[in-house]
């Protein structure tokens, strides 16, 4: 079995979505330099694959990784934007399901 093509900016994978994004569709990028990136992507994969036990374990691992870090201040612009993106995604899906 060959390893799948892992996408990058210069070498998009077959599942790259940038060209498929609607002009008004919100998106969120998790970069490799984020210390939680691999764990968050793995959690997403477990949830998508219906592997709830593995997802639970991965979430516990993420919580342990972040336990000793000071939280980002609630008035942090990055923190606020992250929640705004989440809300925009939910709204966008609701709006576009009607069509």
ZIZI-V270476 format. One record per residue. N is the residue number from 0. SS is DSSP state (H for helix, E for strand, C for the rest). PHI is phi in whole degrees, -180 to 180 (NA if undefined). BURIAL is + if it has 9 or more other ideal C-beta (glycine too) atoms within 8 Angstrom, else -. Layout:
[[N/SS/PHI/BURIAL] [N/SS/PHI/BURIAL]]
This chain:
[[0/C/NA/-] [1/C/-90/-] [2/C/-70/-] [3/C/-69/-] [4/C/-67/-] [5/C/-91/-] [6/C/-70/-] [7/C/-146/-] [8/C/-58/-] [9/C/-88/-] [10/C/-142/-] [11/C/-61/-] [12/C/-81/+] [13/C/-66/-] [14/C/-102/-] [15/C/-58/-] [16/C/-107/-] [17/H/-57/-] [18/H/-71/-] [19/H/-91/-] [20/C/-63/-] [21/C/-68/-] [22/C/-56/-] [23/C/-106/-] [24/C/-82/-] [25/C/-70/-] [26/C/-146/-] [27/C/-140/-] [28/C/-111/-] [29/C/-110/-] [30/C/-88/-] [31/C/-62/-] [32/C/-78/-] [33/C/-73/-] [34/C/-61/-] [35/C/-101/+] [36/H/-56/+] [37/H/-63/-] [38/H/-67/+] [39/H/-67/+] [40/H/-68/+] [41/H/-64/+] [42/H/-59/+] [43/H/-58/-] [44/H/-64/-] [45/H/-62/+] [46/H/-63/+] [47/H/-62/-] [48/C/-86/-] [49/C/73/-] [50/C/-96/-] [51/H/-65/-] [52/H/-64/-] [53/H/-66/-] [54/H/-64/+] [55/H/-60/-] [56/H/-64/-] [57/H/-67/+] [58/H/-63/+] [59/H/-61/-] [60/H/-64/+] [61/H/-63/+] [62/H/-63/-] [63/H/-68/-] [64/H/-63/+] [65/H/-99/-] [66/C/-56/-] [67/C/-93/-] [68/C/-87/-] [69/C/-68/-] [70/C/-68/-] [71/C/-68/-] [72/C/-56/-] [73/C/-64/-] [74/C/-96/-] [75/C/-64/-] [76/H/-58/-] [77/H/-67/-] [78/H/-62/+] [79/H/-64/+] [80/H/-66/-] [81/H/-59/+] [82/H/-67/-] [83/H/-64/-] [84/H/-64/+] [85/H/-58/+] [86/H/-66/-] [87/H/-64/+] [88/H/-64/+] [89/H/-61/-] [90/H/-63/-] [91/H/-62/+] [92/H/-60/-] [93/H/-58/-] [94/H/-63/-] [95/H/-85/-] [96/H/-72/-] [97/C/-69/-] [98/C/-79/-]]
